[in-house]
Amino acid sequence: MSNTATGPVSSATQLLSALSLDGRNSAEGRQINSSALEFLLPELVNALVSTTLRTKQISERIALGLDAQEDASDKHSPSTEKGQEYNATTIPGNPSMGSGWLDLPEDEELVEQVCVKLEMVGFRVGKRIAERFSPLSRRLTDTLDIVKFICKDVWTLLFNRQVDNLKTNHRGVYVLQDNKFKWFLRMSGNNGGAAAARRAQPYIWLPCGIIRGILDSFGTNTVVIAETLGLPQCTFQIKVVSEEQMVARA
């Protein structure tokens, strides 16, 4: 059961982590179309929502003492055949938002769990990206220089453009503003404002994790959050934290 539930997510995570994102630093010079990540992202979110929802449903049944009945009923059910087990919990995309983009369920707790998982996927991807630029680790010792590196080189690598604006209070807080965040350019819908911001929420946690993973690889502990006041604009806030603060948050 657990292997089936996490299979799609594990595969997506492995694919993201294994990407050779910088051919210049790769012995084999492998390359991949930049659109692949855009196509993969909605599927990753969809898989996480589906499996998280399924896990929650199973937990609720166990809490009610219904797990035995579920096993008995599923044992002879055609829906448990391979490849069909999660059809009932797969969330379809909303055509008005563009192909593959997901209209989120109303369950805020579930959405929060999905965002946490996406951030962790991004964190691992960020660590792998940092490995590709490991020769820079001796030169990028100042946090501001690392953030500038993210704004210029990493953003160009991922989104084919640099961050539009970088601000800092020089006390460990950095604000990155992207006025045309690439992953939001194809996201549209009939409802704007708060509805659009909520719909976009999961898709900004992956880059939050990427930023945190890169900074962590350079020895800087951070908390990264993001918000959008209107698509396709997106703002990322990076806050440097101490080891004690990290432990307290955990």
C-alpha distance (Angstrom), angle and dihedral (degrees) to the residues before:
residue distance angle dihedral
M1 . . .
S2 3.81 . .
N3 3.80 93.6 .
T4 3.78 91.5 52.5
A5 3.79 92.6 47.0
T6 3.79 94.8 53.8
G7 3.80 98.5 34.1
P8 3.83 99.8 97.8
V9 3.79 92.4 43.2
S10 3.80 93.4 47.2
S11 3.80 91.0 50.1
A12 3.81 92.0 49.5
T13 3.79 91.3 47.1
Q14 3.79 92.0 49.5
L15 3.79 91.0 49.2
L16 3.80 92.8 50.4
S17 3.79 92.5 45.4
A18 3.81 93.3 47.8
L19 3.80 96.3 51.0
S20 3.79 114.0 120.5
L21 3.79 95.1 -138.6
D22 3.78 97.9 175.8
G23 3.79 115.6 46.3
R24 3.81 91.9 -173.5
N25 3.79 91.4 66.7
S26 3.80 95.6 40.3
A27 3.77 120.5 96.2
E28 3.81 90.0 -146.2
G29 3.81 94.9 41.3
R30 3.80 92.7 -134.0
Q31 3.78 117.9 179.9
I32 3.79 135.9 -169.2
N33 3.78 132.5 -164.8
S34 3.81 109.8 -97.8
S35 3.81 90.1 -135.0
A36 3.81 90.5 66.6
L37 3.80 91.8 79.6
E38 3.81 91.3 49.6
F39 3.80 90.5 53.2
L40 3.79 92.4 44.5
L41 3.81 97.1 48.5
P42 3.85 98.7 70.0
E43 3.80 89.7 45.3
L44 3.80 90.6 50.3
V45 3.81 91.4 51.5
N46 3.81 90.9 45.2
A47 3.82 91.6 51.0
L48 3.80 92.1 47.9
V49 3.80 92.9 49.1
S50 3.81 91.9 48.0
T51 3.81 96.5 47.1
T52 3.81 93.7 41.4
L53 3.80 90.1 50.7
R54 3.80 90.9 48.3
T55 3.81 91.7 49.2
K56 3.80 90.2 50.2
Q57 3.80 91.7 50.0
I58 3.80 91.4 51.0
S59 3.83 91.4 48.2
E60 3.79 90.8 51.3
R61 3.80 91.4 50.5
I62 3.80 91.2 49.7
A63 3.82 90.3 49.7
L64 3.80 88.9 53.3
G65 3.79 92.1 46.7
L66 3.79 91.9 -113.9
D67 3.81 98.9 119.9
A68 3.81 93.4 99.1
Q69 3.79 92.1 51.9
E70 3.80 90.1 48.7
D71 3.80 91.9 52.4
A72 3.78 90.7 49.1
S73 3.79 94.3 48.3
D74 3.80 94.8 43.0
K75 3.79 92.7 49.0
H76 3.80 92.1 74.3
S77 3.77 98.2 28.3
P78 3.83 119.3 111.9
S79 3.81 88.6 -143.4
T80 3.80 89.9 73.6
E81 3.77 93.1 63.8
K82 3.77 114.1 119.7
G83 3.77 112.4 -75.8
Q84 3.82 94.4 14.9
E85 3.78 103.8 70.0
Y86 3.79 96.4 98.1
N87 3.77 101.0 35.5
A88 3.80 90.1 108.8
T89 3.79 92.5 56.6
T90 3.78 100.7 40.4
I91 3.79 109.3 114.3
P92 3.83 113.2 -139.6
G93 3.78 121.5 -135.1
N94 3.78 120.8 -105.8
P95 3.84 109.7 -114.4
S96 3.82 91.5 -148.3
M97 3.81 89.8 60.7
G98 3.79 96.1 52.7
S99 3.78 130.2 -92.6
G100 3.78 113.9 -44.8
W101 3.81 98.3 3.2
L102 3.75 111.6 131.8
D103 3.79 129.8 -126.2
L104 3.81 101.8 -145.3
P105 3.81 124.5 -127.9
E106 3.80 118.6 -109.7
D107 3.82 93.2 -115.6
E108 3.83 102.8 108.2
E109 3.81 93.1 -169.9
L110 3.79 90.6 55.8
V111 3.81 92.2 47.6
E112 3.81 89.8 50.8
Q113 3.81 91.1 52.2
V114 3.80 90.1 50.5
C115 3.81 91.2 50.3
V116 3.81 91.2 51.3
K117 3.81 90.5 51.9
L118 3.80 91.8 47.7
E119 3.79 90.4 50.8
M120 3.80 90.2 53.0
V121 3.82 91.1 49.3
G122 3.81 88.5 51.3
F123 3.80 90.7 47.8
R124 3.81 91.1 57.3
V125 3.81 91.3 46.1
G126 3.81 89.9 50.1
K127 3.80 90.6 52.7
R128 3.81 90.1 52.7
I129 3.80 92.2 48.2
A130 3.80 89.6 51.3
E131 3.81 89.4 53.2
R132 3.80 88.8 59.7
F133 3.78 89.4 56.9
S134 3.81 96.1 40.5
P135 3.85 93.1 127.9
L136 3.82 86.6 66.6
S137 3.80 92.4 59.8
R138 3.79 91.5 85.6
R139 3.80 92.1 53.7
L140 3.81 101.6 38.0
T141 3.78 102.0 68.0
D142 3.81 98.8 133.8
T143 3.81 116.4 79.5
L144 3.80 92.5 -136.6
D145 3.81 90.4 55.4
I146 3.81 90.4 50.5
V147 3.81 91.0 50.3
K148 3.81 90.0 49.0
F149 3.80 88.2 51.1
I150 3.82 88.9 53.9
C151 3.81 92.1 47.4
K152 3.79 93.4 50.7
D153 3.80 113.2 24.6
V154 3.80 103.6 23.5
W155 3.81 94.5 42.3
T156 3.80 90.5 49.4
L157 3.80 89.4 48.5
L158 3.81 93.4 51.7
F159 3.80 104.0 29.3
N160 3.84 105.8 19.0
R161 3.80 91.8 -119.3
Q162 3.79 140.3 69.4
V163 3.78 126.5 -109.4
D164 3.81 110.5 -86.1
N165 3.78 97.4 -137.2
L166 3.81 139.2 9.9
K167 3.80 123.3 -166.7
T168 3.79 130.9 177.4
N169 3.78 137.2 177.5
H170 3.84 88.8 -149.7
R171 3.80 88.2 -122.7
G172 3.78 99.0 93.9
V173 3.81 101.6 -72.7
Y174 3.81 121.3 111.4
V175 3.81 127.6 179.6
L176 3.81 120.7 -159.0
Q177 3.80 118.1 -166.8
D178 3.80 123.8 -163.9
N179 3.80 111.4 -177.0
K180 3.81 93.9 -170.6
F181 3.78 104.8 32.5
K182 3.79 103.8 -167.6
W183 3.80 97.2 -136.8
F184 3.82 90.2 56.0
L185 3.81 97.8 49.2
R186 3.80 93.4 85.6
M187 3.78 95.2 38.0
S188 3.78 112.1 101.3
G189 3.76 137.1 151.3
N190 3.75 146.9 163.7
N191 3.80 94.4 -100.6
G192 3.79 122.6 62.9
G193 3.79 135.0 -177.8
A194 3.79 116.5 36.8
A195 3.81 92.9 2.4
A196 3.80 92.0 55.7
A197 3.81 91.8 45.6
R198 3.80 91.3 51.8
R199 3.79 91.9 47.7
A200 3.81 90.7 51.8
Q201 3.81 94.0 46.7
P202 3.83 99.4 96.8
Y203 3.79 93.0 47.5
I204 3.80 94.2 60.8
W205 3.81 95.2 52.2
L206 3.80 93.4 69.2
P207 3.85 92.8 60.5
C208 3.82 88.8 42.4
G209 3.79 87.4 59.2
I210 3.80 92.1 45.1
I211 3.80 91.0 54.1
R212 3.80 92.2 47.2
G213 3.81 91.9 46.9
I214 3.79 93.1 52.6
L215 3.80 93.1 47.7
D216 3.80 90.6 46.5
S217 3.81 89.7 54.0
F218 3.79 88.8 55.2
G219 3.81 90.3 51.8
T220 3.82 99.3 -100.1
N221 3.81 121.4 125.6
T222 3.78 112.5 -148.2
V223 3.77 145.1 165.2
V224 3.81 112.7 -137.4
I225 3.79 124.2 -165.9
A226 3.78 132.0 169.5
E227 3.77 139.7 -162.7
T228 3.77 139.2 -179.5
L229 3.79 123.5 -148.4
G230 3.78 92.0 -173.6
L231 3.79 133.7 -6.4
P232 3.00 129.7 -68.1
Q233 3.82 92.0 18.8
C234 3.80 117.9 93.4
T235 3.81 133.1 177.7
F236 3.81 125.3 -160.6
Q237 3.80 122.5 -162.3
I238 3.80 119.5 -159.4
K239 3.79 118.8 -165.0
V240 3.80 120.5 -173.4
V241 3.81 111.6 -137.5
S242 3.78 134.2 -173.2
E243 3.80 126.5 -115.7
E244 3.81 89.1 -104.3
Q245 3.80 91.5 53.9
M246 3.81 90.9 48.9
V247 3.81 90.8 52.6
A248 3.81 90.7 47.6
R249 3.82 91.4 51.6
A250 3.80 91.0 49.5
